[in-house]
Amino acid sequence: MEAVILGYGSIGKRHIANLSELGVDIFGVYDPGILRNPMVSPRYAELGDEWCEFVRGRIVVIASPTRYHTDQLQAALKNGAVG
């Protein structure tokens, strides 16, 4: 099972650690400031047409600021996220 993380602040990092400990592979991370962190790969500062490839069939963890949750959830579900 693979997961994608939306948000790479303290909450996103905590989810990555917990999911990894459970044996879930982290497919990628999206965060506008992510390009400053070379430790995460693949990483995306923007998601345009990549949404379909990024989330389809994967668990999506929304760890971004609360004001983005609704739009990100709708986009993830529209593009085939599984949870």
Sequence and secondary structure as in RCSB ss.txt:
>XXXX:A:sequence
MEAVILGYGSIGKRHIANLSELGVDIFGVYDPGILRNPMVSPRYAELGDEWCEFVRGRIVVIASPTRYHTDQLQA
ALKNGAVG
>XXXX:A:secstr
 EEEEE  SHHHHHHHHHHHHTT EEEEEE TTGGG TTSSSEES  STTHHHHHTTSEEEE S GGGHHHHHHH
HHHTT   
